């Protein structure tokens, strides 16, 4: 009998999203989340990257130009995750969003990772996350994917910026 499990080193390489307005989507992913534009094909498609990879995000209007998000109660993308290498990077992402006036939809400390949840202008769900070292992950039958409040003050303290305290009153509604 052969092993049919996917190899442990497998990664998801990129996400390709249908968007209604390419310029608006590029602006969000570039300015609000910090991705770099690697290629653009007129008003139809664009590819964005973090750190020089060919693309982490593909955006297109091939079947969706001027379209609206799927209504509630339909199937489709729940969210995709952007995994930051350092906790400080997640804190910087939160600050960048708030500096641009973009609100998050929720946040959690899952034990294995800390996560911020939001949507893009086309209402595609996004999880911004930082993984703890696996040696620190909780153990037990129901240990994975706990849902505890995220400690925003502790997260923003990663930035060593006293001005981040201004975000805390707004963020407390997610705890």
Secondary structure in CASP SS format (residue, H / E / C, confidence):
PFRMAT SS
TARGET T0000
AUTHOR 0000-0000-0000
METHOD secondary structure of the structure
MODEL  1
X C 1.00
X C 1.00
X C 1.00
X C 1.00
X C 1.00
X C 1.00
X C 1.00
X C 1.00
X C 1.00
X C 1.00
X C 1.00
X C 1.00
X C 1.00
X C 1.00
X E 1.00
X E 1.00
X E 1.00
X E 1.00
X C 1.00
X C 1.00
X C 1.00
X H 1.00
X H 1.00
X H 1.00
X H 1.00
X H 1.00
X H 1.00
X H 1.00
X H 1.00
X H 1.00
X H 1.00
X H 1.00
X C 1.00
X C 1.00
X C 1.00
X E 1.00
X E 1.00
X E 1.00
X E 1.00
X E 1.00
X E 1.00
X C 1.00
X C 1.00
X C 1.00
X E 1.00
X E 1.00
X E 1.00
X E 1.00
X E 1.00
X C 1.00
X C 1.00
X C 1.00
X C 1.00
X C 1.00
X C 1.00
X C 1.00
X E 1.00
X E 1.00
X E 1.00
X E 1.00
X C 1.00
X C 1.00
X C 1.00
X C 1.00
X C 1.00
X C 1.00
X C 1.00
X C 1.00
X C 1.00
X C 1.00
X C 1.00
X C 1.00
X C 1.00
X C 1.00
X C 1.00
X C 1.00
X C 1.00
X C 1.00
X C 1.00
X E 1.00
X E 1.00
X E 1.00
X E 1.00
X E 1.00
X C 1.00
X C 1.00
X H 1.00
X H 1.00
X H 1.00
X H 1.00
X H 1.00
X H 1.00
X H 1.00
X H 1.00
X H 1.00
X H 1.00
X H 1.00
X H 1.00
X H 1.00
X C 1.00
X C 1.00
X C 1.00
X C 1.00
X C 1.00
X C 1.00
X E 1.00
X E 1.00
X E 1.00
X E 1.00
X C 1.00
X C 1.00
X C 1.00
X E 1.00
X E 1.00
X E 1.00
X E 1.00
X E 1.00
X E 1.00
X E 1.00
X C 1.00
X C 1.00
X C 1.00
X C 1.00
X C 1.00
X E 1.00
X E 1.00
X E 1.00
X E 1.00
X E 1.00
X E 1.00
X E 1.00
X C 1.00
X C 1.00
X H 1.00
X H 1.00
X H 1.00
X C 1.00
X C 1.00
X C 1.00
X C 1.00
X C 1.00
X C 1.00
X C 1.00
X C 1.00
X C 1.00
X C 1.00
X C 1.00
X E 1.00
X C 1.00
X C 1.00
X C 1.00
X H 1.00
X H 1.00
X H 1.00
X H 1.00
X H 1.00
X H 1.00
X H 1.00
X H 1.00
X C 1.00
X C 1.00
X H 1.00
X H 1.00
X H 1.00
X H 1.00
X H 1.00
X H 1.00
X H 1.00
X H 1.00
X H 1.00
X H 1.00
X H 1.00
X H 1.00
X H 1.00
X C 1.00
END
